[in-house]
């Protein structure tokens, strides 16, 4: 056992010498944030104003909030000196931050929120469902903080997590942070967004899904997560301006969100490039899932004949097709009427002026009016 421990220590020392690596410092409790399961990023508000840092604040699975020491910078009546150790001076006295009372995570030094409050004398309120922590230094900061807190508490659960989130606003093509969430009634929640340029704008969320902005993570996913892959067009869900044929194979070259639209540059099956502009209706990825298949439909239904696939590609229907084949060709009907007898089931599918009649799941007849 001793030889094994000696070997591990020697290996870590060798890595340190070769690459300048060092194991993360442990907090006084011995907790290691590196090994925490999916630490939750938590927005920080100080005296009612959001504090945006490169170093994030995290809620770990030991139920502690870990804040970066750099959060102490520029706080009133707080002085920090960096030497071999970090020394914090406040009206509470001097405190040395070292490996016995802090830890290192993502190359930054972290302390617990309770340690932060002990050093500064500040007070705080952590709201897990809003993924935010409010820190204040005086009565004015308390009043500003609780104005946001009370608005958040009264808001629907599905929208609380947007508070403090970095977001991309569709219409202005700008990035900002949600600094207030307030329920306005009738399913509408008003949000205030602080843009990068310092301006604030008001947007609304109906129910729980925003239609005018998305989180910055969703924006980055659109920019990087879908390009360089093949997809198959679902022309029933694409705008009438789309030149793509139903179930046509296309290659995604690039995607972007611009001027309230999802802009997709593709290469068609015939090798010609084209650009699709899809109006945004909510989460940007929902338009992709509706308008394109991520897997070749033919591989999902290898038992369908080539004749059926030709009909589907031509956006037509024919007697004998089953319901799934008709759905792939024409999409969802405007209305469905069902009739049942002792031994048969009949459904009438209505597509504007077209009426399709299915008997036991097979298209038996059709008419137009």
DORO-265504 format. One line per 2 residues: number of its first residue (from 1); for each residue x, y, z of N, C-alpha, C, O. Coordinates in steps of 0.1 Angstrom, whole numbers. Layout:
NUM> X:Y:Z:X:Y:Z:X:Y:Z:X:Y:Z ~ ...
END
This chain:
1> 8:-12:0:0:0:0:9:13:0:6:22:-7 ~ 19:12:8:28:24:9:35:26:-5:36:38:-9
3> 39:15:-11:45:17:-24:36:23:-34:40:31:-43 ~ 23:19:-34:13:24:-43:11:39:-41:10:46:-51
5> 10:43:-28:8:57:-25:21:65:-30:20:76:-35 ~ 32:59:-28:45:66:-32:45:68:-47:50:78:-52
7> 40:57:-54:40:58:-68:31:69:-73:34:76:-82 ~ 19:70:-67:9:80:-71:15:94:-69:13:103:-77
9> 21:96:-57:27:109:-54:38:113:-64:39:124:-68 ~ 46:103:-67:57:105:-77:52:109:-91:57:117:-97
11> 41:102:-94:35:105:-107:29:119:-108:31:126:-118 ~ 23:124:-97:17:137:-97:29:148:-97:28:158:-104
13> 40:145:-90:51:153:-90:57:155:-104:61:165:-108 ~ 58:143:-111:64:143:-124:55:152:-134:60:159:-142
15> 42:150:-133:33:158:-141:35:173:-138:35:182:-147 ~ 37:177:-125:39:190:-122:51:196:-128:51:207:-133
17> 62:188:-127:75:193:-133:74:194:-148:80:203:-154 ~ 67:185:-155:67:184:-169:58:195:-175:61:201:-185
19> 46:196:-169:35:204:-175:31:216:-167:22:223:-171 ~ 37:217:-155:32:228:-146:19:226:-140:12:236:-136
21> 14:213:-140:1:210:-134:2:209:-119:13:205:-114 ~ -9:212:-112:-9:210:-98:-23:206:-94:-33:211:-100
23> -25:197:-85:-38:192:-81:-46:204:-75:-40:212:-68 ~ -59:204:-77:-67:215:-71:-66:216:-56:-66:205:-49
25> -65:228:-51:-65:229:-36:-78:225:-30:-89:227:-37 ~ -78:220:-19:-90:215:-12:-95:226:-2:-87:232:5
27> -108:227:-1:-114:236:9:-111:229:23:-107:218:24 ~ -114:237:33:-111:232:47:-119:219:50:-115:211:57
29> -131:218:43:-139:206:45:-134:194:38:-138:183:40 ~ -124:196:29:-119:185:21:-127:183:8:-124:174:1
31> -136:192:5:-145:191:-7:-137:195:-19:-128:204:-19 ~ -140:187:-30:-133:190:-43:-143:193:-53:-151:185:-58
33> -144:206:-57:-154:210:-67:-152:204:-81:-162:202:-88 ~ -140:200:-84:-137:193:-97:-145:181:-98:-150:177:-109
35> -147:174:-87:-154:161:-87:-169:162:-84:-176:152:-83 ~ -174:175:-83:-188:177:-80:-196:173:-93:-191:175:-104
37> -208:167:-91:-216:163:-103:-223:176:-108:-232:181:-102 ~ -219:180:-121:-225:190:-128:-228:203:-119:-240:206:-117
39> -218:210:-115:-220:222:-107:-229:232:-115:-226:234:-126 ~ -239:237:-108:-248:246:-114:-244:261:-114:-241:266:-104
41> -242:267:-126:-239:281:-127:-250:289:-120:-261:287:-122 ~ -245:298:-112:-255:307:-104:-252:321:-107:-240:326:-105
43> -262:329:-111:-260:343:-113:-258:351:-100:-264:347:-90 ~ -250:361:-100:-247:369:-89:-252:383:-90:-249:390:-100
45> -260:388:-81:-265:402:-80:-260:408:-67:-261:403:-56 ~ -253:419:-69:-248:426:-57:-254:440:-56:-254:448:-65
47> -261:442:-45:-269:454:-43:-279:457:-54:-281:468:-58 ~ -285:446:-59:-295:447:-69:-290:448:-83:-299:449:-93
49> -277:448:-86:-272:448:-99:-265:435:-102:-257:430:-94 ~ -266:430:-115:-260:418:-118:-245:420:-119:-240:430:-124
51> -237:410:-115:-223:411:-116:-218:400:-125:-220:388:-123 ~ -213:404:-137:-208:395:-147:-193:393:-146:-186:403:-148
53> -189:381:-144:-175:378:-143:-172:366:-152:-180:358:-155 ~ -159:365:-157:-155:354:-164:-155:341:-155:-159:330:-160
55> -152:343:-142:-152:332:-133:-167:331:-127:-172:341:-121 ~ -173:320:-129:-187:318:-125:-188:314:-111:-179:309:-105
57> -200:316:-105:-203:311:-92:-211:298:-94:-220:297:-102 ~ -208:288:-85:-214:275:-87:-221:269:-74:-216:271:-63
59> -232:263:-77:-239:255:-66:-234:241:-68:-237:234:-78 ~ -227:235:-58:-221:222:-59:-230:211:-52:-240:215:-46
61> -227:199:-54:-236:188:-49:-234:186:-34:-240:177:-28 ~ -225:194:-27:-225:194:-13:-234:205:-7:-234:208:5
63> -242:211:-16:-252:221:-13:-246:235:-8:-253:243:-2 ~ -233:237:-12:-227:249:-9:-226:257:-22:-224:252:-33
65> -226:271:-21:-223:280:-32:-208:283:-31:-203:287:-20 ~ -201:282:-42:-187:285:-43:-186:297:-52:-189:297:-63
67> -180:308:-46:-179:321:-53:-164:323:-56:-156:320:-47 ~ -160:329:-67:-146:332:-70:-141:343:-61:-149:353:-58
69> -129:342:-57:-123:353:-49:-123:366:-56:-124:377:-50 ~ -122:366:-69:-122:378:-77:-136:386:-76:-136:398:-80
71> -146:380:-71:-158:387:-68:-156:397:-57:-164:407:-57 ~ -146:396:-49:-143:406:-39:-137:419:-45:-138:429:-38
73> -132:418:-57:-126:430:-63:-136:441:-64:-148:439:-68 ~ -132:453:-62:-140:465:-64:-152:466:-55:-161:475:-57
75> -153:458:-44:-164:460:-34:-160:471:-25:-148:473:-22 ~ -170:478:-20:-167:489:-10:-161:484:3:-164:473:8
77> -150:491:7:-144:488:20:-137:475:20:-134:469:31 ~ -134:469:8:-127:457:7:-114:459:0:-114:465:-11
79> -103:454:5:-90:455:-1:-83:441:-2:-84:433:7 ~ -78:438:-14:-72:425:-16:-58:427:-21:-55:435:-30
81> -49:419:-15:-35:419:-19:-31:405:-23:-35:395:-16 ~ -24:404:-34:-20:390:-39:-5:389:-38:3:397:-43
83> -1:379:-30:13:375:-29:14:360:-29:8:354:-37 ~ 22:354:-20:22:340:-19:8:335:-15:3:324:-19
85> 1:343:-6:-13:340:-3:-21:352:-6:-16:363:-9 ~ -34:351:-6:-43:362:-9:-48:367:5:-53:360:13
87> -46:380:7:-50:386:19:-61:396:17:-60:405:9 ~ -72:394:24:-84:403:23:-85:412:36:-84:407:47
89> -86:425:33:-87:434:45:-101:441:44:-104:446:33 ~ -108:440:55:-121:447:55:-123:452:70:-114:451:78
91> -135:457:72:-138:462:86:-140:450:95:-141:452:108 ~ -139:438:90:-139:426:98:-125:422:102:-123:412:110
93> -115:429:97:-101:426:100:-94:420:88:-99:422:76 ~ -83:413:90:-76:407:79:-78:392:78:-79:385:89
95> -79:386:66:-80:372:65:-71:367:53:-71:373:43 ~ -64:357:56:-55:351:46:-62:339:40:-67:330:46
97> -63:340:26:-70:329:19:-59:320:13:-50:325:5 ~ -59:308:17:-49:298:12:-55:285:10:-67:283:10
99> -47:274:8:-52:261:5:-60:255:16:-67:245:14 ~ -59:260:28:-67:254:39:-81:259:40:-90:252:46
101> -84:270:33:-98:275:34:-104:279:20:-113:287:19 ~ -98:274:9:-102:277:-4:-100:265:-13:-94:255:-8
103> -104:266:-25:-101:255:-35:-99:262:-49:-103:273:-51 ~ -92:254:-58:-90:259:-71:-99:252:-81:-99:239:-81
105> -106:259:-89:-115:253:-99:-114:261:-112:-116:273:-112 ~ -111:255:-123:-109:261:-136:-99:273:-135:-101:284:-140
107> -88:270:-128:-77:280:-127:-80:292:-119:-73:302:-120 ~ -91:292:-111:-94:303:-103:-96:298:-88:-100:287:-86
109> -94:307:-79:-95:304:-65:-110:307:-60:-115:317:-63 ~ -116:297:-53:-129:298:-48:-130:296:-33:-122:289:-27
111> -140:303:-28:-144:302:-14:-159:299:-13:-166:303:-22 ~ -163:294:-2:-178:292:0:-185:306:2:-178:316:6
113> -197:307:-1:-205:319:1:-204:323:16:-203:335:19 ~ -205:313:25:-205:317:39:-192:323:43:-191:332:51
115> -181:318:37:-168:324:40:-167:338:34:-162:347:40 ~ -173:340:22:-174:353:16:-181:363:24:-176:374:26
117> -192:359:30:-200:368:39:-193:371:52:-194:382:57 ~ -186:361:57:-178:363:69:-167:374:67:-164:382:76
119> -161:373:55:-150:382:52:-155:396:50:-149:406:55 ~ -166:398:43:-171:411:39:-181:417:49:-182:429:49
121> -188:409:56:-199:414:65:-211:417:57:-221:422:63 ~ -212:412:45:-224:414:36:-234:403:40:-231:394:48
123> -247:405:35:-257:395:37:-261:390:23:-258:396:13 ~ -268:378:23:-271:372:10:-284:364:11:-288:359:22
125> -290:362:-1:-302:353:-2:-300:345:-15:-298:351:-26 ~ -300:332:-14:-298:323:-25:-311:317:-29:-318:311:-21
127> -315:318:-42:-327:312:-47:-324:301:-57:-319:304:-68 ~ -325:289:-53:-322:278:-61:-330:277:-74:-324:275:-85
129> -343:279:-73:-352:278:-85:-349:289:-95:-353:288:-106 ~ -343:300:-90:-339:311:-100:-325:311:-103:-320:319:-111
131> -317:301:-98:-303:299:-100:-296:313:-99:-287:316:-107 ~ -299:320:-88:-293:333:-85:-290:334:-71:-297:329:-62
133> -280:343:-68:-277:346:-54:-277:361:-53:-271:368:-61 ~ -284:367:-43:-284:381:-41:-276:385:-29:-278:380:-18
135> -266:394:-31:-257:398:-20:-259:413:-18:-259:421:-28 ~ -260:418:-6:-261:432:-4:-253:437:8:-249:429:17
137> -249:450:7:-240:455:17:-247:464:27:-241:467:38 ~ -259:470:24:-266:479:33:-281:478:30:-285:470:22
139> -288:487:37:-303:487:35:-307:490:21:-317:485:16 ~ -300:499:15:-304:503:1:-302:491:-8:-311:488:-17
141> -291:484:-6:-288:472:-14:-299:461:-11:-303:453:-20 ~ -303:460:2:-313:450:6:-326:453:-2:-333:444:-7
143> -330:466:-2:-343:470:-8:-343:467:-23:-352:461:-29 ~ -332:470:-30:-330:467:-44:-330:452:-47:-336:448:-57
145> -324:445:-39:-323:430:-40:-337:424:-39:-341:415:-47 ~ -344:428:-28:-357:421:-26:-368:426:-36:-378:419:-37
147> -366:436:-43:-375:440:-53:-375:429:-64:-385:425:-69 ~ -362:425:-68:-361:415:-78:-365:401:-72:-371:393:-79
149> -361:398:-60:-365:386:-54:-380:384:-53:-385:373:-57 ~ -387:394:-49:-402:392:-48:-408:391:-61:-418:383:-63
151> -403:398:-72:-408:396:-85:-406:381:-90:-415:375:-96 ~ -394:376:-87:-391:362:-91:-400:352:-84:-405:343:-90
153> -402:354:-71:-410:344:-63:-424:343:-69:-430:332:-68 ~ -429:354:-74:-443:354:-79:-444:350:-93:-455:349:-99
155> -433:347:-100:-433:343:-114:-434:328:-115:-431:320:-106 ~ -439:323:-127:-441:309:-129:-428:301:-128:-417:307:-132
157> -428:289:-123:-416:281:-122:-408:280:-135:-396:280:-135 ~ -415:278:-146:-408:276:-159:-400:287:-164:-392:285:-173
159> -402:299:-159:-394:311:-164:-384:316:-153:-376:325:-157 ~ -385:311:-141:-376:316:-131:-361:315:-134:-353:323:-131
161> -358:304:-141:-344:301:-144:-338:311:-154:-325:311:-156 ~ -346:319:-161:-341:329:-170:-334:340:-163:-326:347:-169
163> -337:343:-150:-331:354:-143:-316:351:-143:-311:341:-139 ~ -308:362:-146:-294:361:-146:-288:354:-158:-275:353:-160
165> -296:349:-167:-291:342:-179:-286:351:-189:-291:362:-191 ~ -275:347:-196:-270:354:-208:-279:350:-220:-281:338:-222
167> -284:359:-227:-294:356:-238:-290:363:-251:-283:373:-251 ~ -296:358:-262:-295:364:-275:-309:369:-279:-318:361:-279
169> -310:382:-283:-323:388:-286:-324:387:-302:-315:393:-309 ~ -334:381:-307:-336:378:-321:-336:391:-329:-328:393:-339
171> -345:400:-326:-348:412:-334:-336:421:-336:-333:426:-346 ~ -329:423:-324:-318:433:-325:-304:426:-327:-294:433:-329
173> -304:413:-327:-291:405:-329:-281:409:-318:-269:410:-321 ~ -286:411:-306:-277:416:-295:-277:406:-283:-287:398:-282
175> -267:407:-275:-265:398:-264:-267:406:-251:-263:418:-250 ~ -273:400:-241:-275:407:-228:-278:397:-217:-276:385:-219
177> -281:402:-205:-284:394:-194:-298:398:-188:-302:409:-188 ~ -306:388:-184:-319:390:-178:-317:394:-164:-311:387:-156
179> -321:407:-161:-319:412:-148:-331:413:-139:-331:417:-128 ~ -343:410:-145:-355:410:-137:-366:402:-145:-366:401:-157
181> -374:394:-137:-384:386:-142:-397:389:-134:-397:387:-122 ~ -407:393:-140:-419:397:-133:-432:392:-140:-434:395:-152
183> -440:385:-133:-452:380:-139:-463:391:-140:-465:398:-131 ~ -468:392:-153:-478:403:-155:-492:398:-156:-501:406:-158
185> -495:385:-154:-508:380:-155:-512:375:-169:-505:379:-179 ~ -522:367:-170:-527:362:-183:-517:354:-190:-516:354:-203
187> -508:347:-183:-498:338:-189:-486:346:-194:-477:340:-200 ~ -485:359:-192:-474:367:-197:-464:370:-185:-468:375:-175
189> -451:368:-188:-441:372:-178:-432:382:-185:-427:380:-196 ~ -430:394:-179:-421:404:-185:-407:402:-180:-405:400:-168
191> -398:404:-188:-384:403:-185:-376:415:-189:-379:421:-199 ~ -367:419:-181:-358:431:-184:-345:425:-187:-339:417:-180
193> -339:430:-199:-326:425:-204:-317:436:-204:-320:447:-210 ~ -305:435:-198:-294:445:-198:-285:441:-210:-278:430:-209
195> -285:449:-220:-277:445:-232:-262:449:-230:-258:456:-220 ~ -253:443:-238:-239:446:-237:-235:460:-238:-226:465:-231
197> -243:468:-245:-240:482:-247:-245:491:-235:-244:503:-235 ~ -251:484:-225:-256:492:-214:-271:495:-214:-277:500:-204
199> -277:494:-226:-291:497:-227:-300:485:-221:-295:474:-220 ~ -312:489:-216:-321:478:-211:-333:478:-220:-338:488:-225
201> -338:466:-223:-350:464:-231:-360:455:-223:-356:448:-214 ~ -373:456:-228:-383:447:-222:-388:437:-232:-391:441:-243
203> -388:425:-228:-394:414:-236:-404:406:-228:-405:408:-215 ~ -412:398:-234:-422:390:-227:-421:376:-231:-417:372:-242
205> -425:367:-221:-426:353:-223:-441:349:-221:-447:352:-211 ~ -446:342:-231:-460:337:-229:-459:323:-225:-452:314:-231
207> -466:320:-214:-465:307:-207:-450:305:-202:-446:312:-193 ~ -443:296:-208:-429:294:-203:-419:294:-214:-407:293:-212
209> -423:297:-227:-414:297:-238:-412:310:-244:-422:316:-249 ~ -400:316:-244:-398:329:-250:-398:328:-265:-393:318:-270
211> -404:338:-272:-404:337:-287:-395:348:-293:-393:348:-305 ~ -390:357:-285:-382:368:-290:-367:367:-286:-359:376:-290
213> -363:357:-278:-349:356:-274:-347:341:-270:-357:334:-268 ~ -335:338:-269:-331:324:-264:-318:326:-255:-312:336:-255
215> -315:315:-248:-303:316:-240:-291:316:-249:-292:311:-261 ~ -280:321:-244:-268:322:-253:-263:308:-256:-257:306:-266
217> -265:298:-247:-261:285:-250:-269:279:-261:-263:272:-270 ~ -282:282:-262:-290:278:-274:-285:284:-287:-285:278:-297
219> -281:297:-286:-276:304:-297:-263:298:-302:-261:296:-314 ~ -254:294:-293:-241:288:-297:-244:274:-303:-237:270:-312
221> -254:267:-297:-257:254:-303:-261:255:-317:-257:247:-326 ~ -269:265:-320:-273:267:-334:-261:270:-343:-260:265:-354
223> -252:278:-338:-240:282:-346:-231:271:-348:-224:270:-359 ~ -230:261:-339:-219:251:-340:-224:237:-340:-216:228:-344
225> -236:234:-335:-240:220:-333:-247:213:-344:-248:201:-344 ~ -251:220:-355:-258:214:-366:-251:214:-379:-254:206:-388
227> -241:223:-381:-235:224:-394:-225:212:-396:-221:206:-387 ~ -222:210:-409:-213:199:-412:-220:185:-412:-213:175:-411
229> -233:185:-413:-241:172:-413:-252:172:-423:-255:182:-429 ~ -256:160:-427:-267:158:-436:-281:157:-429:-282:152:-418
231> -291:163:-436:-304:163:-431:-314:160:-443:-310:162:-454 ~ -326:157:-439:-336:154:-450:-348:164:-448:-354:164:-437
233> -352:171:-458:-362:181:-457:-376:176:-454:-380:166:-460 ~ -383:182:-445:-397:179:-443:-405:192:-448:-407:201:-441
235> -408:191:-461:-414:203:-468:-427:207:-462:-432:219:-464 ~ -434:198:-454:-447:202:-448:-445:212:-437:-454:220:-434
237> -433:213:-431:-430:222:-420:-422:234:-425:-419:243:-417 ~ -417:234:-437:-409:245:-442:-418:256:-449:-428:252:-454
239> -413:268:-449:-422:279:-455:-423:276:-470:-415:269:-476 ~ -434:282:-476:-437:279:-490:-425:285:-499:-424:280:-511
241> -417:294:-494:-406:299:-502:-394:289:-503:-385:291:-511 ~ -395:278:-496:-384:269:-496:-383:261:-509:-394:257:-514
243> -372:260:-516:-371:253:-529:-369:238:-527:-368:231:-537 ~ -368:233:-514:-364:219:-512:-376:210:-515:-387:214:-512
245> -373:199:-520:-383:188:-522:-385:181:-509:-377:181:-501 ~ -397:174:-508:-399:166:-496:-389:155:-495:-387:148:-505
247> -384:153:-483:-374:143:-480:-361:144:-488:-354:134:-490 ~ -359:156:-494:-346:158:-501:-334:159:-492:-335:165:-481
249> -324:152:-495:-311:152:-487:-303:165:-489:-301:169:-501 ~ -300:172:-478:-292:184:-479:-281:184:-469:-281:177:-459
251> -270:192:-472:-259:193:-463:-259:207:-457:-259:217:-464 ~ -259:208:-444:-259:221:-437:-244:226:-436:-235:221:-430
253> -242:237:-443:-229:244:-443:-228:253:-431:-217:254:-425 ~ -238:261:-428:-237:270:-417:-251:274:-412:-261:273:-420
255> -252:278:-400:-265:283:-394:-263:296:-386:-252:297:-380 ~ -272:305:-386:-271:317:-378:-285:322:-375:-295:318:-381
257> -286:330:-365:-298:337:-361:-296:352:-364:-287:358:-359 ~ -305:357:-373:-303:371:-377:-317:377:-381:-325:371:-388
259> -319:389:-375:-331:397:-378:-344:389:-377:-352:389:-385 ~ -345:382:-365:-357:374:-362:-359:362:-371:-370:357:-372
261> -348:357:-377:-349:345:-385:-338:335:-383:-327:339:-378 ~ -340:323:-386:-330:312:-386:-325:311:-400:-333:307:-409
263> -313:314:-403:-307:314:-416:-298:302:-418:-288:300:-410 ~ -302:293:-427:-294:281:-430:-289:281:-444:-296:282:-453
265> -276:279:-445:-269:278:-458:-267:263:-461:-260:256:-453 ~ -273:258:-471:-272:243:-474:-267:241:-488:-267:250:-497
267> -262:228:-490:-259:223:-504:-270:213:-507:-272:203:-499 ~ -277:215:-518:-288:206:-522:-282:193:-527:-270:191:-530
269> -292:183:-530:-288:170:-535:-281:171:-549:-273:163:-552 ~ -285:181:-556:-280:183:-570:-266:191:-570:-261:194:-580
271> -262:194:-558:-249:201:-556:-250:216:-556:-240:223:-554 ~ -262:222:-558:-263:236:-558:-265:242:-544:-272:236:-536
273> -258:253:-541:-260:259:-528:-273:267:-527:-277:273:-537 ~ -279:268:-516:-290:277:-514:-291:281:-500:-285:275:-491
275> -299:292:-497:-300:297:-483:-315:297:-480:-324:302:-487 ~ -318:291:-468:-332:290:-463:-333:300:-451:-324:301:-443
277> -344:308:-451:-347:317:-441:-360:313:-434:-370:314:-440 ~ -359:309:-422:-370:304:-414:-374:314:-403:-366:316:-395
279> -386:319:-403:-390:328:-392:-390:321:-379:-394:309:-378 ~ -384:327:-369:-383:321:-355:-397:321:-348:-404:332:-348
281> -400:310:-342:-413:310:-335:-411:307:-320:-421:307:-312 ~ -399:304:-316:-397:300:-302:-382:296:-300:-373:303:-305
283> -380:285:-294:-366:279:-293:-361:277:-307:-368:271:-315 ~ -350:282:-311:-345:281:-325:-343:267:-330:-345:264:-341
285> -340:258:-321:-338:244:-325:-351:237:-328:-352:227:-336 ~ -363:242:-323:-376:236:-326:-379:237:-341:-385:228:-347
287> -375:248:-348:-377:249:-362:-369:239:-370:-373:234:-381 ~ -357:236:-365:-349:226:-372:-355:212:-370:-356:204:-380
289> -360:209:-358:-366:195:-356:-379:194:-364:-382:183:-368 ~ -386:205:-366:-398:204:-374:-396:203:-389:-402:195:-396
291> -386:211:-393:-384:212:-408:-374:202:-414:-374:201:-426 ~ -367:194:-405:-358:185:-411:-357:172:-403:-359:172:-391
293> -355:161:-410:-352:148:-403:-337:147:-402:-329:149:-411 ~ -333:142:-390:-319:141:-388:-314:127:-393:-302:124:-393
295> -323:118:-396:-320:105:-401:-328:103:-414:-339:107:-415 ~ -322:96:-424:-328:93:-436:-341:85:-434:-341:74:-428
297> -353:91:-437:-365:84:-435:-366:70:-441:-372:61:-436 ~ -359:68:-452:-359:55:-459:-353:44:-450:-357:33:-451
299> -343:48:-442:-336:38:-434:-345:34:-422:-343:24:-416 ~ -355:43:-419:-364:40:-408:-375:31:-412:-381:23:-405
301> -378:32:-425:-389:24:-431:-384:16:-443:-389:19:-454 ~ -375:7:-441:-370:-1:-453:-380:-9:-460:-377:-14:-471
303> -391:-12:-454:-401:-21:-460:-411:-13:-469:-419:-19:-477 ~ -410:0:-470:-418:8:-479:-412:7:-493:-400:7:-495
305> -421:5:-503:-416:4:-517:-411:17:-522:-414:28:-517 ~ -403:16:-533:-398:28:-540:-409:36:-546:-408:48:-546
307> -420:29:-550:-431:36:-555:-438:45:-545:-442:57:-548 ~ -438:40:-533:-444:49:-522:-435:61:-519:-440:72:-517
309> -422:58:-519:-412:69:-516:-413:80:-527:-412:92:-524 ~ -415:76:-540:-416:85:-550:-429:94:-549:-429:106:-551
311> -440:88:-544:-452:95:-541:-450:105:-530:-454:117:-531 ~ -443:101:-519:-440:110:-508:-431:121:-512:-434:133:-509
313> -421:118:-520:-412:129:-525:-419:139:-533:-416:151:-534 ~ -429:134:-541:-437:143:-549:-448:150:-542:-456:158:-548
315> -449:148:-529:-459:155:-521:-473:151:-525:-482:160:-526 ~ -475:138:-528:-488:133:-532:-492:122:-523:-485:117:-515
317> -505:118:-525:-510:106:-518:-516:96:-528:-520:101:-539 ~ -518:84:-524:-524:74:-533:-531:64:-524:-528:61:-513
319> -542:57:-531:-549:47:-523:-540:36:-519:-531:32:-526 ~ -543:31:-507:-535:20:-502:-524:24:-492:-518:16:-485
321> -521:37:-492:-511:42:-483:-516:42:-469:-528:43:-466 ~ -506:39:-459:-510:39:-445:-510:53:-440:-505:63:-446
323> -514:55:-427:-515:68:-421:-501:75:-420:-500:87:-422 ~ -491:67:-416:-478:73:-414:-472:78:-428:-465:88:-428
325> -475:71:-438:-470:75:-452:-477:88:-456:-471:97:-462 ~ -490:89:-453:-497:101:-457:-492:113:-449:-491:124:-454
327> -490:111:-436:-484:121:-427:-471:126:-432:-468:138:-432 ~ -462:117:-437:-449:121:-442:-450:129:-455:-442:137:-458
329> -461:126:-463:-463:133:-476:-470:146:-474:-466:156:-480 ~ -481:147:-466:-489:159:-465:-489:166:-451:-494:176:-450
331> -482:159:-442:-482:165:-428:-495:163:-421:-503:155:-425 ~ -497:169:-410:-509:167:-401:-521:173:-408:-520:184:-413
333> -532:167:-407:-545:172:-413:-550:183:-404:-546:185:-392 ~ -559:191:-410:-566:202:-403:-576:197:-393:-578:203:-382
335> -581:185:-396:-592:179:-387:-592:164:-389:-589:160:-400 ~ -596:157:-379:-599:142:-380:-612:139:-374:-615:143:-363
337> -620:132:-382:-633:127:-377:-633:111:-377:-629:105:-387 ~ -636:105:-366:-636:91:-365:-650:85:-364:-659:90:-358
339> -651:73:-370:-663:65:-370:-660:51:-367:-650:45:-372 ~ -668:44:-358:-665:31:-354:-678:22:-356:-689:26:-353
341> -676:10:-361:-686:0:-362:-682:-12:-354:-671:-12:-348 ~ -690:-23:-355:-686:-35:-347:-673:-41:-352:-666:-47:-344
343> -670:-40:-365:-658:-46:-370:-649:-37:-378:-639:-42:-384 ~ -652:-24:-379:-643:-16:-387:-641:-2:-380:-650:2:-372
345> -630:4:-384:-628:18:-379:-625:27:-391:-617:23:-400 ~ -632:38:-393:-631:47:-404:-627:61:-399:-633:65:-389
347> -617:67:-405:-614:81:-401:-614:89:-414:-610:85:-425 ~ -619:101:-412:-619:111:-423:-608:122:-419:-610:129:-409
349> -598:124:-428:-588:134:-426:-591:145:-435:-593:143:-447 ~ -591:157:-429:-595:169:-437:-582:178:-439:-576:182:-430
351> -579:180:-452:-568:189:-456:-574:200:-465:-576:199:-477 ~ -578:211:-458:-585:222:-465:-597:217:-473:-607:213:-468
353> -595:216:-487:-606:211:-495:-605:196:-499:-613:191:-507 ~ -596:189:-493:-594:175:-496:-598:167:-484:-595:170:-473
355> -605:156:-487:-610:147:-477:-605:133:-480:-607:127:-490 ~ -597:127:-470:-592:114:-471:-599:104:-462:-601:108:-450
357> -602:92:-467:-610:83:-458:-601:70:-456:-597:64:-466 ~ -599:67:-444:-590:56:-440:-600:45:-434:-608:48:-425
359> -598:33:-438:-605:21:-432:-594:12:-426:-585:7:-433 ~ -595:11:-413:-585:3:-406:-571:6:-409:-562:-2:-411
361> -568:20:-410:-555:25:-412:-550:26:-426:-538:30:-428 ~ -558:22:-436:-554:23:-450:-562:33:-457:-575:34:-455
363> -556:41:-466:-563:51:-474:-572:44:-484:-567:37:-493 ~ -585:45:-482:-595:38:-491:-601:46:-502:-604:41:-512
365> -603:59:-499:-609:68:-509:-605:82:-505:-601:85:-494 ~ -607:91:-515:-604:105:-513:-613:114:-522:-617:109:-533
367> -616:126:-518:-624:135:-526:-620:149:-523:-613:152:-513 ~ -623:158:-533:-620:172:-532:-633:180:-533:-641:177:-541
369> -634:191:-526:-646:200:-527:-641:214:-528:-649:223:-529
END
